[in-house]
Structures are given as C-alpha cells and as structure tokens.
Amino acid sequence: MQTRLSSDPHENGLQKRRLGESTLAVHAGEAHQKVADSITDPIVCASTFTFANTQAIIDYIEEKQPREEYGRYGNPGEKVVERKLAELEGGEEALLFASGMAAIVGLLMTKLNAGDEVVFFDECYHRSREFCSKHLARYGVVTRQVKACDYDAMEAAINDRTKLLVSESPTNPHLSIVDLERFAAIGKRRGVETLIDATLATPYNVRPLEYGVDYVLHSATKYLAGHNDLLAGVIIGSKEQMEPVRNLRGIMGAISSAHNIYLLERGLKTFGLRMQQQNANGQAVAEFLASHPRIERVYYPGIESHTYHEVAKRTMRGFGGLVTFLVKDADWRATANIVDAAMIPRIAPSLGGVESLIEQPLVMSYYECTPEDRRRFGIPDNMIRYSCGIEDAADLIADLEQALKA
Ligand SMILES: *Cc1c(COP(=O)(O)O)cnc(C)c1O
C-alpha cells in the first residue's frame, strides 16, 4: 500500500519543505488507504504469515515480494510505526524493540566484539551502565566512562580498539546537554561510530542525526508513547548500519506484540501536542522552583543558571518536561516528606507520560548503592526528580508550593 506523506521534501509534494512534527506524528508511515477502508491501522495478531504456494516463498526469499514471514521478524503494524519514527527523526530506518533497554542491548551486542572498547559519558541511565560494566565485560568488551560533556576526556579515552561513543542528551537525572556537533565530530575524526540516547529530548526538541550522529535511541516508553501504558524502544540510523541490528533482533526476539504496537501508534498521534505542553510545563515548574527559597539548585536546560543553557538554547526547540532539583538543608527524610506531600504527581519511576511523576533518585534508583557510589554518580540525598505530565502548569505549581511547606 502506498504511503502518501513523507518528511522528504522531494517526496511529499508539499512546497518542498519538511513537514512539521505534528503532521508527521499523525500521518507519516501510514498508507493513505487501508484495510477495509478503515482510517486506523489493523492490529494483526499473527505469529506466522502464510504463503499461497512454494513459488510465493521463493519470490519472498528473492525479495521480489515485500511481505511478512514469521512474527519474530516483523509485523505489518510494526512497519508502520518504524516508518513513522524514522520520518520523525529524519533517519533512513527505525527499528522497534520491546523496550528501551532491549534496544540498547541489541545495538551494543550487534556492534561490539570481544576486545572492543566503548566510551560512555558517565551521567546515564543506571541500567545502561550496569549492562556495560557487568555483562559486556563478561564478553571481553571494555567500557570506559568519562565525565559527561568532557570532550577532551572522551577523545583521550579513544584508542584503536574503540568502536562506539555513547551518551544521553539530556542526561538523566542531571539534564546535561551534549554539544552534538562536537560529539559527532570526535567520532568522525577518529573513525568511531556515535550513539545518542535522546529519550529525554525526543525528535520534537532535537534531531541528533542532523549533527552527524550515527544512531539515535529512544525509550519509546517515555514521551513517544506518552501514556504510561506500554514499554517500547527504538533505534534510528542508516539502512546499512541498521541491517545487522535488525538481524540480531530477529534472533533475540525482543519485539513488541501487535496490541502494544497499536497503542504506540495511537499514542504518537498526539506527540506534538503533548511535547508543547510538557515543554511549557517543564519551563514553568523549573522557573517556579528556581525562585523558591527552599530550593538549593534546579537542573533544567531552559533556565539561565543551568551549566549547559547556552548549548541547549542553540540546539533545542524546547527543554522537555523533566525537572531535577535539590532541597536546601534537607536530609533524605525531609526530602522524602516533600515527595510524599505532593498531591498531583504520582510516585513512580519513569517520565514523559501524560501523568506527572515524582521520585527521589536516592530511594527509587540508588537505594542499594553505597554512599560513595551515589557521590560518584552525583545523586545527593536531597535530590528530587519531577516529570511534568500534561496537566495545567498552574496546578502543578500550586501543588508543589504546598508540598514545599511540608
Ligand atoms: C527509561 C530509559 C531507558 C530504558 O528504557 P525502557 O523502555 O524502560 O527499557 C533508557 N534510557 C533512558 C534515558 C531512559 O529514560
């Protein structure tokens, strides 16, 4: 079936311009006319796909006939969502996984061999760090961590065994912003591929491929799906670079069910609207906190006091819904009391969904770490991470105001 709308200005026939994120989120990747003339895509519940006869199998193998074969290798709904996400990110090919972590593991397992090295900026999702240090190490892959946004340190850590440079941007939970141009340039200069986990930014706010980064990864569980009701992950890159990743995914089987994929496609329809609201809520909550006497420090790329505000302003359209802050003169218990006193945000890990969420990183993600490790990871006892949903900013602020009196 013919896909009508594409982000490629030469293909979409609309004034030779890139379509906006909201138009792409609604239409890209979808056939203009669908099964049973339905406006929505069907949920194809099939573990396998039948062939009319032996010749049909041979035609499929010889790539004369695009179609599905077996559920682990693909599903019609998955193709639609992959096309949509590739268009949003401005990349050639997107590959959908069962979760963000499955996507990271899939990419690293594809690209790294025994003896290879990977260099990470040290502010990152703790499970990504754990996969490298605990598991890739068992296969003889060496992980080197350098201070986030220290480009000289990153370059100095590269040697002739280095195969991949990895960072998040913004980082979690400190929201440091990587200078993507510099990061990609190091990779190009040294012949090393680069990966940005842009989960916290989304293609609404920044598109790392435009800066020359090789792979962009998202936990689609967060803003892309947006409703706190599913897990998914995606990697976007060139056709050629994604081919071996697709192959390994077919072996790993870290894929989404047809129903899950439909929920993701449905969630993506409102992506542009949700990002506008979450960017606005993040900015408003950050500004409120920055001027509050009980707050020691606010980490949000959209406020001037943020270390990376200039880079953020230059490269990002908005700064997202995540706001991290430190409470002045508060021990872990006094900090927990504020979390517990907030009425609107629910206490939970995750971010990017329509419901606001609040958590104390010390308790939620780093409780079992030693105090030394927490210091090393930059997780003080008085840190709170607030993920703005799409509620009204005035309500979120009024609620925080009362919670800070706790
Ligand atoms: C949540 C998250 C992940 C992991 O994604 P899952 O979908 O939970 O597996 C990876 N990176 C970042 C930045 C995240 O926020």
The ligand as an SDF file (V2000), in Angstrom:
LIG
                    3D

 15 15  0  0  0  0  0  0  0  0999 V2000
   13.7740    4.6910   30.5900 C   0  0  0  0  0  0  0  0  0  0  0  0
   15.0590    4.9200   29.8970 C   0  0  0  0  0  0  0  0  0  0  0  0
   15.7520    3.8720   29.2870 C   0  0  0  0  0  0  0  0  0  0  0  0
   15.2390    2.4510   29.3510 C   0  0  0  0  0  0  0  0  0  0  0  0
   14.0700    2.3010   28.6120 O   0  0  0  0  0  0  0  0  0  0  0  0
   12.9420    1.1800   28.9550 P   0  0  0  0  0  0  0  0  0  0  0  0
   11.9200    1.4350   27.9050 O   0  0  0  0  0  0  0  0  0  0  0  0
   12.4870    1.4160   30.3490 O   0  0  0  0  0  0  0  0  0  0  0  0
   13.6170   -0.1390   28.8050 O   0  0  0  0  0  0  0  0  0  0  0  0
   16.9230    4.1580   28.6450 C   0  0  0  0  0  0  0  0  0  0  0  0
   17.4210    5.4230   28.5830 N   0  0  0  0  0  0  0  0  0  0  0  0
   16.7910    6.4510   29.1590 C   0  0  0  0  0  0  0  0  0  0  0  0
   17.3860    7.8180   29.0710 C   0  0  0  0  0  0  0  0  0  0  0  0
   15.5980    6.2440   29.8370 C   0  0  0  0  0  0  0  0  0  0  0  0
   14.9820    7.2710   30.4260 O   0  0  0  0  0  0  0  0  0  0  0  0
  1  2  1  0
  2  3  1  0
  2 14  2  0
  3  4  1  0
  3 10  2  0
  4  5  1  0
  5  6  1  0
  6  7  2  0
  6  8  1  0
  6  9  1  0
 10 11  1  0
 11 12  2  0
 12 13  1  0
 12 14  1  0
 14 15  1  0
M  END
$$$$
